[in-house]
Amino acid sequence: MHSTYKQEHFVSTPTGDIYVKSWAPAASSQASTTAPVVMFHDSLGSVELWREFPEQLALSLGRKVIAYDRPGFGRSYIRTEKLETDFILNEASGPFAAIRSELGIEKFIALGHSVGGAMAAVCAASFTDQCIALITEAAQAFVEDRTVEGIRDAKQVFAQDGQIDRLRKYHGEKAEWVLRAWTDTWLSEEFQHWTLKEILTKVRCPVLAIHGEDDEFGSGAHPELYTSLPSGPCFLELLKDCGHVPHREKPDVVTAAIERFCREHVG
């Protein structure tokens, strides 16, 4: 059984510390010299909610994998203010830029799940010379009716007794803020016109978009938009019998797709 070296960091920023964890395959001599994968979590996510996936990916790719808790999530610093409507755009110049500088990340692969996929795309568009590949998983590129309906349904579920405890397991006292940051932002009137269409035209690297056919938060129009870019080669993996969390529902299929994409199209 192969193993990984795991490291934990807290990156200091003017507003607080950001928690970062990395996995490097112990058996790979190239892991320290190849571009790492940087992972961007979803609206309710955290480093720990990726579960075994980062380690599985590191072993499959022979690359270091880096994940972090966005401010207000997981083990990163507490936020109490309302989430800004341009928070997706701000990730590239804010938390990600701080982590990239602190850890000395030069070339990188951006990989994001759900809204994290949109953030990964913004980082790819913002660092065109450094981002060598973009991988999205169940990522949104705009707000559609299915997204809004799915979030409304989830908000009702979390309003039931005990449901917020599912978030407290990973976010502690931040759980209520995490939930509001997701539902209040995406259901607000000012966010309904959000789109990545213009930003995506600036992406210049190969793209892999993974999406479940049964995704309750976004139709196939999203990955189609991600893979219709004037960038390098673009590939769409539409998974049957799969919902919004492909890396948990079909981890082996997702890992294999990413490994194949990186082997054939990423240096």
ChimeraX attribute file (.defattr): number of C-alpha atoms within 10 A of each C-alpha:
attribute: neighborCount
match mode: 1-to-1
recipient: residues
	/A:1	2
	/A:2	9
	/A:3	14
	/A:4	18
	/A:5	13
	/A:6	15
	/A:7	11
	/A:8	13
	/A:9	15
	/A:10	17
	/A:11	19
	/A:12	15
	/A:13	14
	/A:14	6
	/A:15	10
	/A:16	15
	/A:17	19
	/A:18	25
	/A:19	23
	/A:20	20
	/A:21	17
	/A:22	23
	/A:23	25
	/A:24	26
	/A:25	25
	/A:26	17
	/A:27	13
	/A:28	16
	/A:29	11
	/A:30	13
	/A:31	20
	/A:32	13
	/A:33	10
	/A:34	15
	/A:35	22
	/A:36	24
	/A:37	28
	/A:38	22
	/A:39	26
	/A:40	29
	/A:41	25
	/A:42	23
	/A:43	17
	/A:44	19
	/A:45	22
	/A:46	23
	/A:47	23
	/A:48	19
	/A:49	16
	/A:50	18
	/A:51	12
	/A:52	12
	/A:53	18
	/A:54	25
	/A:55	23
	/A:56	20
	/A:57	24
	/A:58	27
	/A:59	23
	/A:60	15
	/A:61	23
	/A:62	22
	/A:63	24
	/A:64	29
	/A:65	28
	/A:66	26
	/A:67	23
	/A:68	28
	/A:69	24
	/A:70	25
	/A:71	19
	/A:72	23
	/A:73	27
	/A:74	28
	/A:75	22
	/A:76	21
	/A:77	19
	/A:78	19
	/A:79	16
	/A:80	11
	/A:81	9
	/A:82	11
	/A:83	16
	/A:84	11
	/A:85	15
	/A:86	11
	/A:87	12
	/A:88	19
	/A:89	18
	/A:90	16
	/A:91	21
	/A:92	21
	/A:93	13
	/A:94	13
	/A:95	19
	/A:96	20
	/A:97	15
	/A:98	18
	/A:99	21
	/A:100	16
	/A:101	11
	/A:102	14
	/A:103	11
	/A:104	9
	/A:105	14
	/A:106	14
	/A:107	19
	/A:108	23
	/A:109	23
	/A:110	26
	/A:111	30
	/A:112	25
	/A:113	28
	/A:114	25
	/A:115	23
	/A:116	26
	/A:117	28
	/A:118	30
	/A:119	30
	/A:120	32
	/A:121	32
	/A:122	25
	/A:123	27
	/A:124	29
	/A:125	21
	/A:126	17
	/A:127	20
	/A:128	16
	/A:129	13
	/A:130	17
	/A:131	24
	/A:132	23
	/A:133	30
	/A:134	29
	/A:135	27
	/A:136	28
	/A:137	26
	/A:138	32
	/A:139	28
	/A:140	27
	/A:141	24
	/A:142	18
	/A:143	19
	/A:144	17
	/A:145	12
	/A:146	14
	/A:147	18
	/A:148	19
	/A:149	14
	/A:150	14
	/A:151	19
	/A:152	15
	/A:153	10
	/A:154	13
	/A:155	16
	/A:156	10
	/A:157	13
	/A:158	16
	/A:159	10
	/A:160	9
	/A:161	8
	/A:162	10
	/A:163	12
	/A:164	15
	/A:165	14
	/A:166	12
	/A:167	21
	/A:168	15
	/A:169	13
	/A:170	19
	/A:171	24
	/A:172	14
	/A:173	15
	/A:174	20
	/A:175	21
	/A:176	16
	/A:177	19
	/A:178	23
	/A:179	18
	/A:180	15
	/A:181	21
	/A:182	17
	/A:183	16
	/A:184	17
	/A:185	19
	/A:186	19
	/A:187	16
	/A:188	11
	/A:189	9
	/A:190	10
	/A:191	16
	/A:192	15
	/A:193	9
	/A:194	15
	/A:195	14
	/A:196	19
	/A:197	13
	/A:198	8
	/A:199	17
	/A:200	22
	/A:201	14
	/A:202	18
	/A:203	25
	/A:204	21
	/A:205	24
	/A:206	23
	/A:207	29
	/A:208	25
	/A:209	26
	/A:210	25
	/A:211	30
	/A:212	24
	/A:213	18
	/A:214	16
	/A:215	20
	/A:216	18
	/A:217	20
	/A:218	27
	/A:219	20
	/A:220	17
	/A:221	12
	/A:222	18
	/A:223	25
	/A:224	17
	/A:225	17
	/A:226	29
	/A:227	19
	/A:228	15
	/A:229	19
	/A:230	14
	/A:231	15
	/A:232	15
	/A:233	15
	/A:234	21
	/A:235	18
	/A:236	18
	/A:237	17
	/A:238	17
	/A:239	17
	/A:240	11
	/A:241	12
	/A:242	18
	/A:243	19
	/A:244	20
	/A:245	18
	/A:246	22
	/A:247	21
	/A:248	16
	/A:249	14
	/A:250	16
	/A:251	16
	/A:252	15
	/A:253	14
	/A:254	21
	/A:255	21
	/A:256	14
	/A:257	16
	/A:258	21
	/A:259	17
	/A:260	14
	/A:261	18
	/A:262	18
	/A:263	11
	/A:264	9
	/A:265	16
	/A:266	16
	/A:267	9
